[in-house]
Amino acid sequence: MTPWLRPGEGGAILEILVQPRASRNEIIGLQDGALKVRLTSPPVDGAANLTCREFLAKKLGVAKGRVILVAGEKSRHKRLLISGMTVEEIRPILG
């Protein structure tokens, strides 16, 4: 089992570590048991959270409403529920 990706209720739970104010949006690998994601948005007024949801939704080919922030609204460590997708569907795309 992958520590950054596990089954959740109604989908899969994704553990990520966000680095805001990067030069571009990208997934750069694993760090501390989480998938590290660089985002261009600053961590102000939820901008990084919105960018994170939009970026992952596009990467996974789902609507951004299916990427739900479960924990970590004001933290660099975030837990997201990818609704309607399984671990087996997500791992090859992000992993």
C-alpha positions as CSV (number, residue, x, y, z in Angstrom):
1,M,0.0,0.0,0.0
2,T,1.2,3.5,-0.8
3,P,1.2,5.8,2.2
4,W,0.2,8.9,0.2
5,L,-2.8,7.1,-1.4
6,R,-5.4,4.9,0.2
7,P,-9.0,3.9,-0.2
8,G,-11.6,6.3,1.3
9,E,-15.3,6.5,1.6
10,G,-16.7,7.1,-1.9
11,G,-13.3,7.4,-3.5
12,A,-9.6,7.6,-2.6
13,I,-7.7,9.7,-0.1
14,L,-4.6,11.5,-1.3
15,E,-2.0,12.9,1.1
16,I,-0.1,15.8,-0.3
17,L,2.5,18.3,0.7
18,V,2.1,21.7,-0.9
19,Q,4.9,24.1,-1.8
20,P,3.2,27.5,-2.7
21,R,4.6,30.3,-4.8
22,A,6.4,28.0,-7.2
23,S,7.3,28.9,-10.8
24,R,4.8,26.3,-12.1
25,N,2.2,23.8,-11.0
26,E,3.8,20.3,-10.9
27,I,4.1,17.1,-9.0
28,I,7.7,16.6,-8.0
29,G,7.7,13.3,-6.1
30,L,7.4,12.0,-2.5
31,Q,8.4,13.7,0.7
32,D,7.5,12.6,4.3
33,G,5.0,10.0,3.1
34,A,3.1,12.5,1.0
35,L,3.0,13.5,-2.7
36,K,4.8,16.8,-3.0
37,V,3.0,19.3,-5.2
38,R,4.4,22.7,-6.3
39,L,1.8,25.4,-6.9
40,T,2.0,28.9,-8.3
41,S,-0.6,30.4,-6.0
42,P,0.3,32.0,-2.7
43,P,-1.1,30.6,0.5
44,V,-3.5,33.5,0.9
45,D,-7.4,33.4,1.2
46,G,-7.6,29.8,0.0
47,A,-5.9,30.5,-3.3
48,A,-3.4,27.6,-3.0
49,N,-6.2,25.3,-2.0
50,L,-8.3,26.2,-5.1
51,T,-5.2,25.9,-7.4
52,C,-4.4,22.5,-5.8
53,R,-7.9,21.2,-6.4
54,E,-8.0,22.5,-10.0
55,F,-4.5,21.2,-10.8
56,L,-5.2,17.7,-9.4
57,A,-8.7,17.6,-11.1
58,K,-7.1,18.4,-14.5
59,K,-4.3,15.9,-14.0
60,L,-6.8,13.1,-13.1
61,G,-9.4,14.1,-15.7
62,V,-12.2,14.8,-13.3
63,A,-14.4,17.8,-12.4
64,K,-12.8,19.9,-9.7
65,G,-15.9,19.3,-7.5
66,R,-14.8,15.7,-7.2
67,V,-11.5,16.8,-5.5
68,I,-12.6,17.6,-2.0
69,L,-10.3,19.1,0.7
70,V,-10.8,16.9,3.8
71,A,-8.1,18.2,6.1
72,G,-5.3,20.8,6.0
73,E,-7.1,24.0,4.9
74,K,-4.4,26.2,6.5
75,S,-1.5,23.7,6.4
76,R,1.0,22.6,3.8
77,H,0.0,19.0,4.6
78,K,-3.4,18.3,3.0
79,R,-5.7,15.4,2.7
80,L,-8.0,15.3,-0.3
81,L,-10.8,12.9,-1.3
82,I,-10.9,12.1,-5.0
83,S,-14.6,11.2,-5.2
84,G,-15.5,8.3,-7.5
85,M,-12.0,7.1,-8.3
86,T,-10.1,4.2,-6.9
87,V,-6.5,3.9,-5.8
88,E,-5.9,1.6,-8.8
89,E,-7.1,4.3,-11.2
90,I,-5.2,7.2,-9.5
91,R,-1.8,5.5,-8.9
92,P,-0.7,5.2,-12.5
93,I,-1.6,8.8,-13.2
94,L,0.1,10.4,-10.2
95,G,2.5,7.9,-9.2
